[in-house]
Each structure stands twice: as C-alpha cells, then as structure tokens.
Amino acid sequence: MNITIKKCILDDLHLLQALSIETFEETFKDQNSPEVMKDYLDKAFSVEKLEQELMRPGSAFFFSMVNGEPAGYLKLNINEAQSDEMGADALEIERIYISSRYHGQGLGKHLINHALGYAVRHNKGRVWLGVWENNGSAIGFYEKMGFVRTGTHIFQLGDEAQTDLVMEKVM
C-alpha cells in the first residue's frame, strides 16, 4: 500500500466536498438525527463554504492518498485561522477524517505526523484539536499519539451544542 499526502488546491474542491460529506456522515450519522446531519452537511460542506476555507490565509487542507486514491483528509489552521484563540505558537488540527474502508491501516497516524511536521516547519510549539467527548476511539488514538486533555469547547451541530474535549501536544 502506497500512502502519500497531497495538498488540496482549488481544483480539488469537489473531491474535498465529497470526501468531507462521506467521512463526516460515516463518523456521526448514528449519533445524530438525519435532519440535523443534513442541515449541517449542507452548510458546513457547501462548495462556497469549502472554497472560502481553502482560500483563507493560515488554513491548509491535505488529502491522504492510498495508491493514488483519496482515503482521508486533514485541515490545519495557524494564526488567526484557528477556530479558538490558542495563541501564535499553536497549530490547530480542525478536521482529520479517514474513509471507513481505510480505518486501521495507519492513515490517521500518517496524517497526524504530517500535521506535526507542518507545525515544526511553521515554528509552532503546540498542536491542538477538538474531539467529541463521546468519540472514545478517537480520544484513545490521540492519547496514543501523545495528546493530552487540556479543556473543552462547544461544537455546534445544527441546533445541538456538543461538548468537544480540547487535546494538545507540546512539540
């Protein structure tokens, strides 16, 4: 299996949209109502919204490619692009999703390591992320990767306010 990382560019917008919807749905559809999911997916992953995110200074998207096929993606934010005020020395992993057919094949670790390298290249001393408090497998994965819980913040999914754990790794 050949795993590579590819920076997402504007020409990849529709692929990013399809992968974003697929992976978010796979991850959260069983814990949320179909109406809430549809509303969130339509707003969060519209072509217009993703284009704005792709063009935003301080944000970058990367695909995890397996044998040339997109298998997951990562969204990183630095400086003012971070979703919470975490300081100039921090990098945020805002999204990291792997298609379910590739789970357990090391892609998550590969993407985290890419994020850590990106942080080093951008002189960031900390990497942080938010993870839903009920996503035990993701929390365990991040802990294995050296992240520790440092707080909480609210993630708005439609009308539902969900609690995310904030996890951080010092470089």
C-alpha positions, 0 to 999 in steps of 0.5 A: 500500500502506497500512502502519500499526502497531497495538498488540496488546491482549488481544483480539488474542491469537489473531491474535498466536498465529497470526501468531507460529506462521506467521512463526516456522515460515516463518523456521526450519522448514528449519533445524530438525527438525519435532519440535523446531519443534513442541515449541517452537511449542507452548510458546513460542506457547501462548495462556497463554504469549502472554497472560502476555507481553502482560500483563507490565509493560515488554513491548509487542507491535505488529502491522504492518498492510498495508491493514488486514491483519496482515503482521508483528509486533514485541515490545519489552521495557524494564526488567526485561522484557528477556530479558538484563540490558542495563541501564535505558537499553536497549530490547530488540527480542525478536521482529520477524517479517514474513509471507513474502508481505510480505518486501521491501516495507519492513515490517521497516524500518517496524517497526524505526523504530517500535521506535526511536521507542518507545525515544526516547519511553521515554528509552532510549539503546540498542536491542538484539536477538538474531539467529541467527548463521546468519540472514545476511539478517537480520544484513545488514538490521540492519547496514543499519539501523545495528546493530552486533555487540556479543556473543552469547547462547544461544537455546534451541530445544527441546533445541538451544542456538543461538548468537544474535549480540547487535546494538545501536544507540546512539540 
